[in-house]
Amino acid sequence: MNRNLLCIEDLENNPSSRVPVCLVLDTSGSMEGDPINELNEGVRLFYDAVRSDETALYAAEISVVTFGGFASRQADFSTLEHQPEAPQFYANGGTPMGEAMNMALDMLEKRKNEYKVSGVDYYQPWIVLMTDGMPNGSQAELSRSIQRTCDMINERKLTIFPIGIGEDADMDVLARFSPKRSPLKLQGLNFKEFFAWLSKSVSKVSQSTPGDKVQLDADGIKGWAEL
Amino acid sequence: MKVTLNKTSQSIAPDRNLPVTLIAKPGHTLHMQNGQSVILGTMLGQGGEGSVFKTNTPYVAKIYKPEKTTSHRMTKIQALLDKGLDFPGICVPKAILYNSKKEFVGYLMQKAEGEKVRSLYMKPLFMKKFPSWKKRDLVELCITILKKIGYLHKNGIILGDINPDNIVIKTPKDVFFVDCDSYQVDGIPCPVGTIPFTPPELQNKNYNSILRTVGNENFAVAVLLFSLMVTGQMPYNQKNGESAQQNIINMDFSYPLGEASNKKTPAGQWRFLWSHLPRFIKEAFYNTFNKGGTYSTESTRLNSYDWFKKFSEYLRLLDSGKYGEQDKMSEQVYPTRFKKQKGVTYVKCPQCGEETDESIISKYGICMECLRKNRLSRHQRPPIPQHKPGYQGTFGRPARTRTSQNPLVTALKIIDWFI
């Protein structure tokens, strides 16, 4: 069965309100070595954790876009029931962050439309943006993606978690993507701690009701962020 | 209305934290008001407000997080205790628990076992947890739930926050109501609630400062029953609609009654689940959820006893085999096509083997559902078909066997399928 049918059929078979989460991850050449290994391990643990939570398994739809040389769709929005394996990343190339964010926003728009057409309710979508460097793709794409992201956040249609990795992460550009929430810097290479926190937050949201305010675990942030 | 609301909020003394200096842990001895003691055992589970522990009694103990022990909470638990409630499966407080420093830490209650209603909302999870269930089991579950709600209402208690996480199911007859410490009792409001279970008249109101009426709650009861009958769907989820909240405010109900329909029923099999319900149940839901319906306002909504009678009749029809006579598929939880109608000829679809209305098949005899799936797998997005009066050109056969339905209804049914 092709993916398109599967993803639309899933919306028809499973009416659970969806929690769309998109991971937009820097896989540029500078991530080579420990950073990319830890990132792979963190995302794998994230998938494991979401899969092992019965509610999140049928509610959370995870997608992944990487930017290393070019923007690449590694996984489109789907519950982990239908897409159980975490993608593997390899570090390579430049840092086209704007292109990747635009790709993520396009995928999100398409999926939101599918929710709407099928009559499936959804929670405010999340984008996790992680980088260890400075964007060096097209300036126009970068500005356009920042504008789109900020507009959606200001209309309360998106939540973004911008996270810098290491000393060279451009925290200023992350801040431009996030009008409401200051970007955070990852403690060392604590990807595992971050993704454990993220999966817990996803579980918490998937057990709430769309539209409700969900208090995220602020203490848990201390385990992975430099504060 | 506003004046009344202000009055209500003024009459409630401000809430304050009751400090706990000794956190209760397994092995600790706790005390009840009458001097009896209980020993905390292992932790059974954790939630947003606190944790539940085994004890050396048949009951379990809910122990609040220190910041959650407030004067309102203690007053409410005392009020619930004073009611002397005793009904199997309603896990109301049985005694307030204090630590050795005489600080309020939690309460003792009946233990709940089973799966949350939420697990019925997800088809794959439902089929895993309750593989043998038939429609009758869901109907019996509704009856069990309605008896409990009726008991609470009779005793002047409003559940307030009815939702899929505070009802736990072991069997259709063995059901537990949990998180009872939020119930509205003696003028102390239930401070929480969720959008899908909130009636239109209370949307966007602050639950901290209002008292719900039984009429308000009857909306939540109807939503719960609907979500169990059209298993996992909320009455106002709809395709191409506005937000769920706005649909509730507009009372834009997504399921049809006869020819009356907003044409926004969610895609998928949900229309089949709806179609197989008895007419008197559909009428009750339709008139509750649709603007202007006979039971659509706070004062006219059906109460738990009205629903109890209807569901008891439904169960009787199912268990006697009468209901399955017209269409055996009505006895299943997830029917895969519309309920069979009298006067319509059914033929088998060669692709899926399901029986289907002879008047709406393709010229190769393929049913609409298979045609739709074939189309979805061919195209990136399903094209919006052009529905012209001459649609028979595509769907071959003349409607010669259709005696009870007028052609317009069938045409609308087909259009509805594709939108």
Chai-1 contact restraints between the chains, C-beta under 6 A:
chainA,res_idxA,chainB,res_idxB,connection_type,confidence,min_distance_angstrom,max_distance_angstrom,comment,restraint_id
A,N2,B,S377,contact,1.0,0.0,6.0,A-B,restraint_1
A,L5,B,L376,contact,1.0,0.0,6.0,A-B,restraint_2
A,L5,B,S377,contact,1.0,0.0,6.0,A-B,restraint_3
A,I8,B,L376,contact,1.0,0.0,6.0,A-B,restraint_4
A,E12,B,A267,contact,1.0,0.0,6.0,A-B,restraint_5
A,E12,B,G268,contact,1.0,0.0,6.0,A-B,restraint_6
A,N13,B,K123,contact,1.0,0.0,6.0,A-B,restraint_7
A,N14,B,M122,contact,1.0,0.0,6.0,A-B,restraint_8
A,N14,B,K123,contact,1.0,0.0,6.0,A-B,restraint_9
A,P15,B,G232,contact,1.0,0.0,6.0,A-B,restraint_10
A,P15,B,Q233,contact,1.0,0.0,6.0,A-B,restraint_11
A,S16,B,M122,contact,1.0,0.0,6.0,A-B,restraint_12
A,E54,B,L125,contact,1.0,0.0,6.0,A-B,restraint_13
A,Y58,B,M122,contact,1.0,0.0,6.0,A-B,restraint_14
A,V117,B,K239,contact,1.0,0.0,6.0,A-B,restraint_15
A,S118,B,K239,contact,1.0,0.0,6.0,A-B,restraint_16
A,S118,B,A267,contact,1.0,0.0,6.0,A-B,restraint_17
A,G119,B,N237,contact,1.0,0.0,6.0,A-B,restraint_18
A,G119,B,Q238,contact,1.0,0.0,6.0,A-B,restraint_19
A,G119,B,K239,contact,1.0,0.0,6.0,A-B,restraint_20
A,G119,B,P266,contact,1.0,0.0,6.0,A-B,restraint_21
A,D121,B,N237,contact,1.0,0.0,6.0,A-B,restraint_22
A,D121,B,A244,contact,1.0,0.0,6.0,A-B,restraint_23
A,T209,B,T194,contact,1.0,0.0,6.0,A-B,restraint_24
A,T209,B,I195,contact,1.0,0.0,6.0,A-B,restraint_25
A,G211,B,I195,contact,1.0,0.0,6.0,A-B,restraint_26
